[in-house]
Amino acid sequence: MTALADDPKVGKKYRVIQWGIGNVGTLALRHFAGNPVYEVVGVLCSRPEKVGKDAGELVGVAPIGVLATTDKSALEALEADCVFYAPLWSDIEEICRLLRGGKNVVASGGAWWYRTETNAQDIDKIEEACQAGGTSFHAGGIHPGFAADLLVLTLCRIVSRIDRIHIYEYVNFNKDTLKYLDEMGFGKEPAEFEAGNLFAAAWPLFAQSLTMVVDGVDKTVERFTTEVKVGLATRDIPYEGTEDMDMPGLKGVIKKGTVAAQQHEWTAWVDGKPFITLHETYSFVEHDAIDPRPDWDGYYHYRLVVEGEQPTELILRGVADEQGDHGNPGYTWTAMGPVNTIPAVCDAPPGFLTHKELGLVTLRGVVR
């Protein structure tokens, strides 16, 4: 692989391919364009009308001299140090092909980032591809990948005794109606929601976070349990969502009597007792139009609670503006968490890398 001439003011540079320019990929590409540590050599898009256009202009920055394409084979033929892989749904065969082809992969999806019983076979496939290609793989994001695991373990380091851990994720979709709201079960009749929704089968994904925390306190998960509660719309709730950078926007109505809020709980049991519970709480638009009314502030944030000695609480949220709006920094957090590991991943020995293997990474190019 041809190495770039390093700028002595910058140090080593990394050639990256941006694989997908949706909400997360857009923010990653903007970062690469402004960070002298990186050189963008290829960009994958999914919408035909974006093909052949400068990728920088597509994400709202100055031209970068790289044209967006839907041709995956052409991108795979490029020389690059790393692919930042940012589709909404990850394709393990595609990831393994990139790894075998000699490209390190850092992903913003949380499908495979910490080994559990349910994903062990897939992680073995990724490990084999890494060894075959002499490459490394790491995945992360804000959740899973940081807020419910790495941040929790960091918080636990300052307590004397841990009796119980609660992790709360709060998301209100009133300002960000994602394209998979239907799959999540919003706007469905209660019986239809109970029959199947996106998060009904998602516990293996979040079990990675719970397992990492339990492993990190030198214990073993005995079993997982799940529970779900819903809130129903007390009137029709119209919505019109923001447009995804790589998908059309959404609009519609959450009809009276259908699901307008949901809380999923996943609990890991240790030593015969519930030890750590992840509370995923999602609501839609005005809380006063939901029964039972959600009992949390209607903005995106995480709340970590460690019960024990000394009982400790941490809240992660965006900084409020003059109107008291904390905004939705989740996409930035989801992108930057893994993006900032790219130099460490590229420089690491081949293999599947978790936070344990990476350790405390050096952040390059973020101060500029």
C-alpha positions in Angstrom: 0.0 0.0 0.0 1.4 3.4 -1.0 2.1 5.7 1.9 1.3 9.4 1.9 4.1 11.8 2.4 3.5 12.9 6.0 3.2 16.6 6.8 5.6 17.3 9.7 3.0 19.6 11.2 0.3 16.9 11.1 2.2 13.7 11.4 1.0 10.5 9.8 -2.0 10.9 7.4 -4.7 8.3 6.8 -6.5 7.6 3.5 -10.1 7.0 4.2 -13.2 5.9 2.3 -16.5 7.1 3.5 -19.0 4.2 3.1 -22.4 5.9 3.2 -23.5 9.5 3.7 -26.6 9.3 5.7 -27.0 11.2 9.0 -23.9 9.7 10.6 -21.8 9.4 7.4 -22.4 13.0 6.5 -21.0 14.2 9.9 -18.0 11.9 9.5 -17.2 13.1 6.0 -17.4 16.7 7.2 -14.9 15.9 9.9 -12.5 14.2 7.5 -12.7 17.1 5.1 -11.7 19.5 7.9 -9.2 17.3 9.7 -5.7 17.4 8.2 -4.9 13.9 9.6 -7.2 12.4 6.9 -7.3 12.3 3.1 -10.7 11.2 1.6 -10.1 9.0 -1.4 -13.6 7.6 -2.0 -17.2 8.2 -1.0 -20.2 5.8 -1.3 -23.7 7.1 -1.7 -27.0 5.3 -2.1 -29.1 7.8 -4.1 -28.5 7.9 -7.9 -28.9 11.7 -8.2 -25.8 12.2 -6.0 -23.5 10.1 -8.3 -20.8 12.1 -9.9 -21.2 15.1 -7.6 -18.4 16.4 -5.4 -18.9 14.6 -2.1 -17.9 17.7 -0.1 -20.6 19.8 -1.6 -23.1 17.0 -1.0 -22.5 17.3 2.8 -22.3 21.1 2.9 -18.6 21.8 2.9 -16.1 23.0 0.3 -15.4 20.6 -2.6 -12.9 17.9 -1.7 -12.2 16.7 -5.3 -13.8 13.3 -4.7 -17.0 12.3 -6.6 -19.7 10.3 -4.9 -20.5 6.9 -6.4 -22.7 3.8 -5.9 -19.9 1.6 -7.4 -18.7 -0.5 -4.5 -16.2 -2.4 -6.6 -14.5 0.8 -7.8 -14.2 1.9 -4.1 -12.8 -1.5 -3.1 -10.1 -1.2 -5.8 -8.8 2.0 -4.3 -5.8 2.2 -2.0 -7.0 3.2 1.4 -6.0 2.8 5.0 -9.5 2.6 6.4 -13.2 2.5 5.5 -15.5 4.3 7.8 -18.6 2.1 7.5 -21.8 4.0 8.2 -24.9 2.3 6.7 -27.9 2.1 8.9 -27.8 -1.7 8.7 -24.4 -3.4 8.6 -23.6 -6.2 6.1 -21.1 -8.6 7.6 -20.2 -10.1 4.2 -19.4 -6.7 2.9 -17.4 -5.8 5.9 -15.4 -9.0 5.7 -14.7 -8.5 2.0 -13.3 -5.0 2.8 -11.1 -6.5 5.5 -9.8 -9.3 3.4 -9.0 -6.8 0.7 -6.5 -5.0 2.9 -8.6 -2.2 4.3 -9.1 -1.6 8.0 -12.8 -1.0 8.9 -14.3 1.2 11.6 -18.0 1.1 11.8 -20.6 3.3 13.4 -23.1 0.5 13.7 -23.2 -1.6 16.9 -24.0 -5.0 15.5 -20.6 -6.4 16.3 -18.4 -4.7 18.8 -18.2 -6.9 21.9 -18.4 -10.7 22.0 -21.5 -12.4 23.4 -23.1 -15.8 22.9 -25.4 -14.5 20.2 -22.8 -12.8 18.0 -19.7 -15.0 18.6 -19.9 -16.7 15.2 -20.1 -13.4 13.3 -17.2 -12.0 15.3 -15.2 -15.1 14.5 -15.8 -14.4 10.8 -14.6 -10.8 11.2 -11.5 -12.0 13.0 -10.7 -14.5 10.3 -11.1 -11.8 7.6 -8.8 -9.5 9.6 -6.1 -12.1 9.8 -6.5 -12.9 6.1 -6.2 -9.3 5.1 -3.7 -8.1 7.8 -6.3 -5.6 8.9 -8.3 -4.5 12.0 -12.0 -3.9 12.7 -13.6 -1.8 15.4 -17.2 -0.7 15.8 -18.8 1.9 18.1 -21.2 4.8 18.4 -22.9 6.6 21.2 -25.1 3.6 22.1 -24.1 0.9 22.1 -20.4 1.6 22.2 -20.1 4.4 24.7 -22.9 5.7 26.9 -24.0 2.3 28.3 -20.7 0.7 28.6 -17.4 2.6 28.3 -18.8 5.6 30.1 -20.5 3.4 32.7 -17.2 1.6 33.5 -15.5 5.0 33.7 -18.0 6.1 36.2 -17.8 2.9 38.2 -14.1 3.5 38.7 -14.8 6.2 41.3 -17.2 4.3 43.5 -16.3 1.9 46.4 -19.1 -0.6 46.1 -21.6 -1.3 43.3 -25.0 -2.8 44.2 -27.0 -1.9 41.1 -26.6 0.0 37.9 -29.3 1.7 35.8 -28.7 3.2 32.4 -31.4 5.4 30.8 -31.6 6.5 27.2 -34.2 9.2 26.5 -35.2 10.1 22.9 -38.0 12.3 21.8 -38.7 12.1 18.1 -40.5 15.4 17.8 -37.5 16.9 16.0 -36.0 13.9 14.3 -38.6 11.5 12.8 -36.3 8.8 11.5 -37.1 6.7 8.5 -37.6 3.5 10.6 -40.3 4.8 12.9 -42.7 2.3 11.4 -40.4 -0.6 12.1 -40.1 0.8 15.7 -43.8 0.4 16.1 -44.9 4.0 16.5 -48.4 4.6 15.3 -49.3 0.9 15.6 -52.2 -0.6 17.6 -51.0 -2.1 20.9 -51.6 -5.6 19.7 -49.8 -5.0 16.5 -46.9 -3.5 18.4 -46.7 -6.4 20.8 -46.6 -8.8 17.8 -43.4 -7.3 16.5 -41.3 -4.2 16.5 -37.7 -3.2 15.8 -36.6 -3.4 19.5 -38.5 -6.6 20.3 -35.5 -8.6 19.0 -32.8 -6.0 19.7 -31.7 -7.2 23.1 -28.7 -9.1 21.6 -27.5 -5.8 20.3 -27.7 -4.1 23.7 -26.6 -7.2 25.5 -23.1 -6.3 24.3 -23.1 -3.2 26.5 -24.5 -5.1 29.5 -21.9 -7.9 29.1 -19.0 -5.5 28.7 -20.0 -3.7 32.0 -20.4 -7.0 33.9 -17.1 -8.3 32.5 -15.5 -5.0 33.5 -16.5 -5.5 37.2 -15.1 -9.0 37.2 -18.5 -10.8 37.2 -20.4 -13.1 34.8 -23.9 -12.6 33.3 -26.2 -15.4 34.4 -29.1 -14.5 32.2 -31.0 -11.6 30.5 -34.6 -10.6 31.0 -36.7 -8.1 29.1 -39.8 -6.0 29.7 -41.6 -3.4 27.6 -44.2 -0.7 28.4 -46.1 1.6 26.0 -47.9 4.9 26.1 -50.8 5.7 23.7 -51.7 8.9 21.9 -54.6 10.7 23.5 -55.3 12.5 20.2 -54.1 12.5 16.6 -50.4 13.8 16.5 -49.3 15.0 13.1 -45.6 15.1 12.4 -43.2 16.2 9.7 -39.6 15.1 10.2 -36.3 16.4 9.2 -34.7 15.0 6.1 -32.0 12.3 6.4 -29.0 13.4 4.4 -29.3 10.3 2.2 -33.0 9.5 2.5 -36.3 11.5 2.0 -37.9 13.0 5.0 -41.0 11.7 6.6 -44.4 13.0 7.6 -47.6 11.5 8.8 -49.9 11.1 11.8 -49.7 9.1 15.0 -53.4 8.3 15.4 -55.3 8.5 18.7 -55.0 5.2 20.6 -51.8 4.0 18.9 -48.3 3.7 20.3 -46.7 7.1 20.9 -44.2 6.1 23.6 -42.3 3.0 24.5 -39.9 1.8 27.2 -37.8 -1.3 26.7 -35.9 -2.7 29.6 -33.0 -5.2 29.3 -31.6 -6.6 32.6 -28.4 -8.6 33.2 -28.6 -10.8 36.3 -25.5 -11.5 38.4 -25.2 -13.8 41.4 -29.0 -14.5 41.3 -30.0 -10.8 41.3 -30.7 -8.1 38.7 -27.5 -6.2 38.5 -27.6 -3.8 35.5 -30.7 -2.6 33.6 -30.8 -0.6 30.4 -33.9 1.5 30.1 -34.6 2.5 26.4 -37.3 5.2 26.5 -38.7 6.7 23.3 -41.6 9.1 22.9 -43.3 11.1 20.2 -43.9 14.8 20.1 -45.9 16.4 23.0 -45.8 14.4 26.3 -49.2 15.8 27.2 -50.7 13.9 24.3 -49.5 10.5 25.7 -51.1 8.3 28.3 -49.4 7.5 30.6 -47.5 10.7 30.3 -43.7 10.2 30.2 -42.1 11.4 33.4 -38.9 12.7 32.0 -37.7 15.9 30.4 -38.5 15.8 26.7 -35.0 16.1 25.3 -32.4 13.6 24.2 -30.0 12.5 26.9 -28.5 9.7 28.9 -28.7 9.2 32.6 -26.4 6.8 34.5 -27.1 5.7 38.1 -24.8 3.6 40.2 -26.3 2.5 43.5 -23.9 1.5 46.2 -21.2 3.5 48.0 -21.1 6.3 47.1 -24.4 6.5 45.1 -23.5 8.3 41.9 -25.3 9.8 39.0 -24.1 11.2 35.6 -26.2 12.9 32.9 -24.9 13.2 29.3 -26.6 15.8 27.2 -26.0 18.6 24.8 -25.4 22.1 26.1 -28.7 24.1 26.3 -29.1 27.1 24.0 -30.7 30.4 25.1 -34.2 28.9 24.8 -33.2 25.9 27.0 -33.1 23.5 24.1 -30.4 20.8 24.5 -30.6 19.8 20.9 -29.9 16.3 19.5 -26.1 15.7 19.4 -26.6 12.0 19.1 -25.6 11.8 15.4 -22.3 13.7 16.1 -21.6 11.5 19.1 -22.4 8.3 17.1 -20.0 9.4 14.3 -17.1 10.9 16.3 -16.8 8.0 18.8 -15.6 5.5 16.2 -14.1 8.1 13.9 -11.7 9.2 16.5 -10.4 5.6 16.9 -9.3 5.4 13.2 -5.6 6.1 13.7 -5.4 3.7 16.6 -7.2 1.0 14.6 -5.0 1.5 11.6 -1.9 1.3 13.7 -3.0 -1.7 15.7 -2.1 -5.4 15.0 -4.6 -7.2 12.9 -7.8 -8.4 14.5 -11.2 -7.6 16.0 -10.7 -4.7 18.4 -12.9 -3.8 21.3 -12.4 -0.9 23.7 -10.3 -3.2 25.8 -7.8 -3.7 23.1 -7.7 -0.1 22.0 -7.4 1.3 25.5 -7.3 5.1 25.8 -6.8 6.2 22.2 -4.9 9.4 21.3 -7.2 11.9 19.6 -5.7 13.2 16.5 -6.7 16.4 14.6 -9.5 17.3 16.9 -7.7 20.4 18.1 -7.1 22.5 15.1 
